[in-house]
Amino acid sequence: MKNLLVVLALFSITFLSGQAYSGKGDSKFQVGANFQNNATGLNVSYDVGIGENISLGLSSTYALGIKDELNAETGDRFDLRARFNANIGNVLNASENFDLYPGLSFGLKNFGAHLGARYFFTSGFGVYTELNTPIAEYNDNPTPAEKIHNQFTVSFGATFNL
């Protein structure tokens, strides 16, 4: 009886574990907090797999907690990015629940790079974190408000398999 319980437990854990990236057709939705100098905000992203280790997506951040002296308008608070990810969790022989994804993004504010990681606890739910940095800003002399989304940022939150 004890062995049967162990086998059933292992079998159920197999079904509960999620796959971080499954290749072409895979889709992920993420929602979380974004932290940067002089602002905090909400980050959402959607990625879809187009190949074994490649995904494309959109990411948007809206800065909520902005210091008053920045005089930030709505356009300064909002950023939208098209993104390319190289999903390399399987290349690194990591757990199938873990994915590491470096990538590039083209946004309203800059051309940038990111490094993200996802870990799935179940087949549909996990956590993520991303580090983002600009490579080239579109404005050579930005105002303090225009520096929002034009600096190093950190995001973390929940990720969902769709």
Accessible surface in RSA format (square Angstrom, percent):
REM  Atomic radii and reference values for relative SASA: ProtOr
REM  Chains: A
REM  Algorithm: Lee & Richards
REM  Probe-radius: 1.40
REM  Slices: 20
REM RES _ NUM      All-atoms   Total-Side   Main-Chain    Non-polar    All polar
REM                ABS   REL    ABS   REL    ABS   REL    ABS   REL    ABS   REL
RES MET A   1   171.43  88.8 124.91  82.7  46.53 110.8 110.94  94.3  60.49  80.1
RES LYS A   2   168.56  82.2 162.16  99.5   6.40  15.2 107.43  96.7  61.12  65.1
RES ASN A   3   119.09  82.1 117.02 113.1   2.06   5.0  28.94  69.6  90.15  87.1
RES LEU A   4    97.08  54.1  91.90  65.7   5.18  13.0  95.27  66.9   1.81   4.9
RES LEU A   5   101.68  56.6  97.81  70.0   3.87   9.7  98.17  68.9   3.51   9.4
RES VAL A   6    81.06  53.3  78.16  70.8   2.90   7.0  80.96  70.3   0.10   0.3
RES VAL A   7    91.42  60.2  89.95  81.4   1.47   3.5  90.59  78.7   0.83   2.3
RES LEU A   8    94.45  52.6  91.36  65.4   3.09   7.8  91.65  64.4   2.80   7.5
RES ALA A   9    49.38  45.4  42.45  65.5   6.92  15.8  48.75  68.7   0.62   1.6
RES LEU A  10   110.34  61.4 108.23  77.4   2.11   5.3 108.51  76.2   1.83   4.9
RES PHE A  11   120.51  60.3 116.11  71.9   4.40  11.5 119.91  72.7   0.61   1.7
RES SER A  12    52.62  44.5  48.90  65.3   3.71   8.6  39.61  84.3  13.01  18.2
RES ILE A  13   102.32  58.2 102.23  76.2   0.09   0.2 102.24  73.6   0.08   0.2
RES THR A  14    93.95  66.8  80.67  81.8  13.28  31.6  62.00  83.3  31.95  48.3
RES PHE A  15   137.51  68.8 121.30  75.1  16.20  42.2 124.39  75.4  13.12  37.5
RES LEU A  16   106.09  59.1 105.30  75.3   0.79   2.0 106.09  74.5   0.00   0.0
RES SER A  17    30.19  25.5  19.26  25.7  10.93  25.2  14.01  29.8  16.19  22.7
RES GLY A  18     0.78   1.0   0.00   N/A   0.78   1.0   0.78   2.1   0.00   0.0
RES GLN A  19    84.79  47.4  79.60  58.2   5.19  12.4  16.32  34.7  68.47  51.9
RES ALA A  20     0.79   0.7   0.79   1.2   0.00   0.0   0.79   1.1   0.00   0.0
RES TYR A  21    29.87  13.9  12.12   6.9  17.74  46.2  12.12   9.1  17.74  21.9
RES SER A  22    68.17  57.6  36.26  48.4  31.91  73.5  26.01  55.4  42.16  59.1
RES GLY A  23     5.49   6.8   0.00   N/A   5.49   6.8   4.93  13.5   0.56   1.2
RES LYS A  24   171.20  83.5 143.03  87.8  28.17  67.1  85.98  77.4  85.22  90.8
RES GLY A  25    56.87  70.1   0.00   N/A  56.87  70.1  33.90  93.0  22.96  51.4
RES ASP A  26    17.33  12.1   9.82   9.8   7.51  17.8   6.42  15.1  10.91  10.9
RES SER A  27    14.32  12.1  12.35  16.5   1.96   4.5   3.13   6.7  11.19  15.7
RES LYS A  28     2.68   1.3   2.26   1.4   0.42   1.0   2.11   1.9   0.57   0.6
RES PHE A  29    73.78  36.9  73.78  45.7   0.00   0.0  73.78  44.7   0.00   0.0
RES GLN A  30     0.10   0.1   0.10   0.1   0.00   0.0   0.00   0.0   0.10   0.1
RES VAL A  31    49.52  32.6  47.24  42.8   2.29   5.5  47.24  41.0   2.29   6.2
RES GLY A  32    10.89  13.4   0.00   N/A  10.89  13.4  10.89  29.9   0.00   0.0
RES ALA A  33    35.66  32.8  31.36  48.4   4.30   9.8  33.59  47.3   2.07   5.5
RES ASN A  34     4.86   3.3   4.72   4.6   0.13   0.3   0.00   0.0   4.86   4.7
RES PHE A  35    82.75  41.4  80.10  49.6   2.65   6.9  80.29  48.7   2.46   7.0
RES GLN A  36    20.36  11.4   0.31   0.2  20.05  47.7   8.84  18.8  11.52   8.7
RES ASN A  37   102.95  71.0  90.31  87.3  12.64  30.4  25.70  61.8  77.25  74.7
RES ASN A  38    49.18  33.9  39.99  38.6   9.19  22.1   4.66  11.2  44.52  43.0
RES ALA A  39     3.98   3.7   0.00   0.0   3.98   9.1   0.06   0.1   3.92  10.4
RES THR A  40    59.62  42.4  59.62  60.4   0.00   0.0  41.56  55.8  18.06  27.3
RES GLY A  41     9.61  11.9   0.00   N/A   9.61  11.9   2.74   7.5   6.88  15.4
RES LEU A  42    87.13  48.5  83.70  59.9   3.43   8.6  85.08  59.8   2.05   5.5
RES ASN A  43     7.47   5.1   7.47   7.2   0.00   0.0   0.00   0.0   7.47   7.2
RES VAL A  44    50.52  33.2  50.17  45.4   0.35   0.8  50.17  43.6   0.35   1.0
RES SER A  45     4.10   3.5   0.58   0.8   3.51   8.1   3.84   8.2   0.25   0.4
RES TYR A  46    90.81  42.4  90.18  51.3   0.63   1.7  66.10  49.7  24.71  30.5
RES ASP A  47     3.25   2.3   2.72   2.7   0.53   1.3   2.42   5.7   0.83   0.8
RES VAL A  48    52.51  34.6  52.15  47.2   0.36   0.9  52.51  45.6   0.00   0.0
RES GLY A  49     3.84   4.7   0.00   N/A   3.84   4.7   0.00   0.0   3.84   8.6
RES ILE A  50    84.29  48.0  64.88  48.3  19.41  46.8  66.25  47.7  18.04  49.0
RES GLY A  51    18.43  22.7   0.00   N/A  18.43  22.7  18.43  50.6   0.00   0.0
RES GLU A  52   128.88  74.0 112.07  84.8  16.82  40.0  43.63  84.4  85.25  69.6
RES ASN A  53    35.24  24.3  32.39  31.3   2.84   6.8  17.14  41.2  18.10  17.5
RES ILE A  54    70.08  39.9  70.08  52.2   0.00   0.0  70.08  50.5   0.00   0.0
RES SER A  55     1.70   1.4   1.70   2.3   0.00   0.0   1.53   3.3   0.18   0.2
RES LEU A  56    76.68  42.7  76.42  54.7   0.26   0.6  76.60  53.8   0.08   0.2
RES GLY A  57    13.37  16.5   0.00   N/A  13.37  16.5   8.94  24.5   4.43   9.9
RES LEU A  58    99.61  55.5  98.17  70.2   1.44   3.6  98.27  69.0   1.34   3.6
RES SER A  59     7.57   6.4   6.24   8.3   1.32   3.0   2.19   4.7   5.38   7.5
RES SER A  60    22.40  18.9  20.01  26.7   2.39   5.5  15.19  32.4   7.21  10.1
RES THR A  61    13.47   9.6  12.42  12.6   1.05   2.5   2.76   3.7  10.72  16.2
RES TYR A  62    76.77  35.8  75.85  43.2   0.92   2.4  54.21  40.7  22.55  27.8
RES ALA A  63     0.19   0.2   0.04   0.1   0.15   0.3   0.19   0.3   0.00   0.0
RES LEU A  64   109.32  60.9  93.39  66.8  15.93  40.0  94.07  66.1  15.25  41.0
RES GLY A  65    42.50  52.4   0.00   N/A  42.50  52.4  33.96  93.2   8.54  19.1
RES ILE A  66    22.49  12.8   2.33   1.7  20.15  48.6   3.99   2.9  18.50  50.2
RES LYS A  67   110.43  53.9 101.48  62.3   8.96  21.3  59.19  53.3  51.25  54.6
RES ASP A  68   133.32  93.4 114.86 114.3  18.46  43.7  42.24  99.4  91.08  90.8
RES GLU A  69   134.04  77.0 101.00  76.4  33.04  78.7  67.83 131.2  66.22  54.1
RES LEU A  70    18.23  10.2  10.91   7.8   7.33  18.4  11.30   7.9   6.93  18.6
RES ASN A  71   127.85  88.2 106.83 103.2  21.02  50.6  34.97  84.2  92.88  89.8
RES ALA A  72    19.97  18.4   0.19   0.3  19.78  45.0   0.19   0.3  19.78  52.4
RES GLU A  73   132.15  75.9 125.81  95.2   6.34  15.1  44.84  86.7  87.31  71.3
RES THR A  74    93.92  66.8  89.41  90.6   4.51  10.7  56.31  75.6  37.61  56.9
RES GLY A  75    50.85  62.7   0.00   N/A  50.85  62.7  41.40 113.6   9.46  21.2
RES ASP A  76    25.56  17.9  24.95  24.8   0.60   1.4   0.56   1.3  25.00  24.9
RES ARG A  77    58.97  24.8  58.97  30.1   0.00   0.0   3.47   4.7  55.50  33.6
RES PHE A  78    76.74  38.4  76.09  47.1   0.65   1.7  76.09  46.1   0.65   1.8
RES ASP A  79     2.87   2.0   2.64   2.6   0.23   0.5   1.03   2.4   1.84   1.8
RES LEU A  80    70.66  39.4  68.64  49.1   2.02   5.1  68.64  48.2   2.02   5.4
RES ARG A  81    34.24  14.4  33.61  17.1   0.63   1.5  13.74  18.8  20.50  12.4
RES ALA A  82    50.57  46.5  47.58  73.4   2.99   6.8  47.76  67.3   2.81   7.4
RES ARG A  83    11.74   4.9   4.42   2.3   7.32  17.4   4.14   5.7   7.60   4.6
RES PHE A  84    80.20  40.1  79.76  49.4   0.43   1.1  79.76  48.4   0.43   1.2
RES ASN A  85     0.00   0.0   0.00   0.0   0.00   0.0   0.00   0.0   0.00   0.0
RES ALA A  86    29.72  27.3  29.72  45.9   0.00   0.0  29.72  41.9   0.00   0.0
RES ASN A  87     1.33   0.9   0.40   0.4   0.92   2.2   0.24   0.6   1.09   1.0
RES ILE A  88    43.96  25.0  43.96  32.7   0.00   0.0  43.96  31.7   0.00   0.0
RES GLY A  89     2.73   3.4   0.00   N/A   2.73   3.4   2.21   6.1   0.51   1.1
RES ASN A  90    84.97  58.6  63.22  61.1  21.75  52.4  43.51 104.7  41.46  40.1
RES VAL A  91    97.04  63.9  71.74  64.9  25.30  61.0  79.53  69.1  17.51  47.5
RES LEU A  92    96.93  54.0  71.04  50.8  25.89  65.1  75.97  53.4  20.95  56.4
RES ASN A  93   136.81  94.3 105.53 102.0  31.29  75.3  29.92  72.0 106.90 103.3
RES ALA A  94    36.32  33.4  11.09  17.1  25.23  57.4  21.11  29.7  15.20  40.3
RES SER A  95    64.82  54.8  42.34  56.5  22.47  51.8  44.86  95.5  19.95  28.0
RES GLU A  96   110.31  63.3  92.57  70.0  17.74  42.2  43.32  83.8  66.99  54.7
RES ASN A  97    18.20  12.6  18.20  17.6   0.00   0.0   0.07   0.2  18.13  17.5
RES PHE A  98    63.52  31.8  59.24  36.7   4.28  11.1  59.24  35.9   4.28  12.2
RES ASP A  99     2.07   1.4   2.07   2.1   0.00   0.0   0.87   2.0   1.20   1.2
RES LEU A 100    43.45  24.2  43.45  31.1   0.00   0.0  43.45  30.5   0.00   0.0
RES TYR A 101     0.00   0.0   0.00   0.0   0.00   0.0   0.00   0.0   0.00   0.0
RES PRO A 102    45.79  33.4  45.15  41.2   0.65   2.4  45.34  37.4   0.45   2.8
RES GLY A 103     9.85  12.1   0.00   N/A   9.85  12.1   5.70  15.6   4.16   9.3
RES LEU A 104    74.40  41.4  73.85  52.8   0.56   1.4  73.85  51.9   0.56   1.5
RES SER A 105     3.74   3.2   3.74   5.0   0.00   0.0   1.62   3.4   2.13   3.0
RES PHE A 106   127.96  64.0 121.27  75.1   6.69  17.4 121.60  73.7   6.37  18.2
RES GLY A 107    10.17  12.5   0.00   N/A  10.17  12.5   2.86   7.8   7.31  16.4
RES LEU A 108   105.68  58.9  82.17  58.8  23.51  59.1  85.60  60.1  20.08  54.0
RES LYS A 109    31.95  15.6  27.01  16.6   4.94  11.8  14.24  12.8  17.71  18.9
RES ASN A 110     0.21   0.1   0.21   0.2   0.00   0.0   0.00   0.0   0.21   0.2
RES PHE A 111    48.73  24.4  48.73  30.2   0.00   0.0  48.73  29.5   0.00   0.0
RES GLY A 112     1.61   2.0   0.00   N/A   1.61   2.0   1.61   4.4   0.00   0.0
RES ALA A 113    27.34  25.1  25.43  39.2   1.91   4.3  25.57  36.0   1.76   4.7
RES HIS A 114     9.89   5.4   1.90   1.3   7.99  20.4   4.23   4.4   5.66   6.6
RES LEU A 115    78.95  44.0  76.04  54.4   2.91   7.3  76.04  53.4   2.91   7.8
RES GLY A 116     1.44   1.8   0.00   N/A   1.44   1.8   1.44   4.0   0.00   0.0
RES ALA A 117    21.74  20.0  19.86  30.6   1.89   4.3  20.17  28.4   1.57   4.2
RES ARG A 118     2.42   1.0   1.42   0.7   1.00   2.4   1.00   1.4   1.42   0.9
RES TYR A 119    84.60  39.5  83.87  47.7   0.73   1.9  50.57  38.0  34.04  42.0
RES PHE A 120     0.00   0.0   0.00   0.0   0.00   0.0   0.00   0.0   0.00   0.0
RES PHE A 121   108.28  54.2  90.16  55.8  18.12  47.2  93.50  56.7  14.78  42.3
RES THR A 122    51.81  36.8  51.81  52.5   0.00   0.0  45.35  60.9   6.45   9.8
RES SER A 123    70.51  59.6  63.71  85.0   6.81  15.7  29.74  63.3  40.78  57.1
RES GLY A 124    28.18  34.7   0.00   N/A  28.18  34.7  24.12  66.2   4.06   9.1
RES PHE A 125    84.87  42.5  84.87  52.6   0.00   0.0  84.87  51.5   0.00   0.0
RES GLY A 126     0.00   0.0   0.00   N/A   0.00   0.0   0.00   0.0   0.00   0.0
RES VAL A 127    65.25  42.9  64.81  58.7   0.44   1.1  64.81  56.3   0.44   1.2
RES TYR A 128     6.95   3.2   0.00   0.0   6.95  18.1   3.33   2.5   3.62   4.5
RES THR A 129    55.99  39.8  55.87  56.6   0.13   0.3  48.43  65.0   7.57  11.4
RES GLU A 130     3.80   2.2   3.77   2.9   0.03   0.1   0.28   0.5   3.52   2.9
RES LEU A 131    72.31  40.3  69.88  50.0   2.43   6.1  70.25  49.3   2.06   5.6
RES ASN A 132    27.80  19.2  27.30  26.4   0.50   1.2  12.68  30.5  15.12  14.6
RES THR A 133    62.21  44.2  58.56  59.4   3.65   8.7  41.46  55.7  20.75  31.4
RES PRO A 134    32.88  24.0  15.15  13.8  17.73  64.4  15.42  12.7  17.46 108.5
RES ILE A 135    99.84  56.8  65.51  48.8  34.32  82.7  70.45  50.7  29.38  79.7
RES ALA A 136    50.42  46.4  43.88  67.7   6.54  14.9  50.42  71.0   0.00   0.0
RES GLU A 137    67.25  38.6  47.99  36.3  19.26  45.9  15.39  29.8  51.86  42.3
RES TYR A 138   125.11  58.4  89.31  50.8  35.80  93.1  83.87  63.0  41.24  50.8
RES ASN A 139    59.17  40.8  53.92  52.1   5.25  12.6  24.43  58.8  34.74  33.6
RES ASP A 140   147.46 103.3 110.88 110.4  36.57  86.5  40.89  96.2 106.57 106.3
RES ASN A 141   130.56  90.0 117.57 113.6  12.99  31.3  28.26  68.0 102.30  98.9
RES PRO A 142    23.14  16.9  12.90  11.8  10.24  37.2  12.93  10.7  10.21  63.4
RES THR A 143    70.63  50.2  66.43  67.3   4.20  10.0  66.82  89.7   3.81   5.8
RES PRO A 144    85.02  62.0  81.11  73.9   3.91  14.2  82.15  67.8   2.87  17.8
RES ALA A 145     6.26   5.8   6.04   9.3   0.22   0.5   6.04   8.5   0.22   0.6
RES GLU A 146    56.49  32.4  55.82  42.2   0.67   1.6  17.11  33.1  39.38  32.2
RES LYS A 147   105.92  51.7 105.92  65.0   0.00   0.0  49.61  44.7  56.31  60.0
RES ILE A 148     1.49   0.8   1.27   0.9   0.21   0.5   1.27   0.9   0.21   0.6
RES HIS A 149     8.83   4.8   5.37   3.7   3.46   8.9   2.43   2.5   6.41   7.5
RES ASN A 150    11.53   8.0   4.41   4.3   7.12  17.2   0.04   0.1  11.50  11.1
RES GLN A 151    39.12  21.9  31.66  23.1   7.46  17.8  22.89  48.7  16.22  12.3
RES PHE A 152   111.83  56.0 100.80  62.4  11.04  28.7 100.80  61.1  11.04  31.6
RES THR A 153     8.20   5.8   7.99   8.1   0.21   0.5   5.32   7.1   2.88   4.3
RES VAL A 154    45.23  29.8  45.23  40.9   0.00   0.0  45.23  39.3   0.00   0.0
RES SER A 155     0.50   0.4   0.50   0.7   0.00   0.0   0.00   0.0   0.50   0.7
RES PHE A 156   106.94  53.5 105.69  65.5   1.25   3.2 105.69  64.1   1.25   3.6
RES GLY A 157    20.34  25.1   0.00   N/A  20.34  25.1  18.71  51.3   1.64   3.7
RES ALA A 158    22.91  21.1  21.25  32.8   1.66   3.8  21.25  29.9   1.66   4.4
RES THR A 159     0.00   0.0   0.00   0.0   0.00   0.0   0.00   0.0   0.00   0.0
RES PHE A 160    68.11  34.1  68.11  42.2   0.00   0.0  68.11  41.3   0.00   0.0
RES ASN A 161    39.45  27.2  22.77  22.0  16.69  40.2  14.57  35.1  24.88  24.1
RES LEU A 162   132.90  74.0  72.96  52.2  59.94 150.7 105.41  74.0  27.48  74.0
END  Absolute sums over single chains surface
CHAIN  1 A     8872.2       7518.0       1354.3       6164.7       2707.5
END  Absolute sums over all chains
TOTAL          8872.2       7518.0       1354.3       6164.7       2707.5
